[in-house]
Amino acid sequence: MTTATSEEDFDSAMTAIVESFCETPSRLGSAFQSVASIGYCRVHQTGKSIVLIGMMGAGKSSIGRCLQLRTGLGCLDTDQIVSFRFGLSIPEIFAKFGEGQFREAEAKALADLAPVPPAIIVTGGGIVLREENARQLKQLGIVVWLDAEENTLFERASRRDNRPLLQTDNPRQKFSEILQERASIYAEVADLRVDTTEVGHDEVADIILEELEKRMSSSA
């Protein structure tokens, strides 16, 4: 994978990512044509994206893919965009450049999503820590906070051993500290909170789309 080393490289990388992820229902498998077309219309009528926020372990990436199948919209992941830019995995970026530089690239990736048509946007857990990011998230679309009980979130997050922020002597305590720092921000930024503790990915996607439809009906 090529590392982008300039603003021009980054812009080209963004264009490639958006083009590769922004699919429409006509390009999906026939098994999903009908349901995707319905979901696609629901979201397009709002003119806004569905933006997923929440802690590691909340299921943002998996639920983003479920929403993509149901709507036929593109699915853009800020972590993937940053990883593409550096040509490195997120843990490698943290190790080589530090969290500060990762956050700068994350903010840049988010800002560059502003002109993107309605899409499913999956974000990293710490993206809300910057006020400008929080404002941008709300401008992009309907912000959905995927939450769960703390023990559940930690158990899920621990299934992967490459979480940069949990590489400490006491990852459980660190996780609790991160959650405590972010929870109130998630609540402030979000338009909708969905508890995923005992709910599967497909069901969560359905809940989000049903809520979206309710809001469209009430505003009609």
Secondary structure, 3 states (H helix, E strand, C coil): CCCCCCHHHHHHHHHHHHHHHCCCHHHCCHHHHHHHHHHHHHHHHHCCEEEEECCCCCCHHHHHHHHHHHHCCCEEEHHHHHHHHHCCCHHHHHHHHHHHHHHHHHHHHHHCCCCCCCCEEECCCCHHHCHHHHHHHHHHEEEEEEECCHHHHHHHHCCCCCCHHHCCCCHHHHHHHHHHHHHHHHHHHCCEEEECCCCCHHHHHHHHHHHHHHHHHHHC
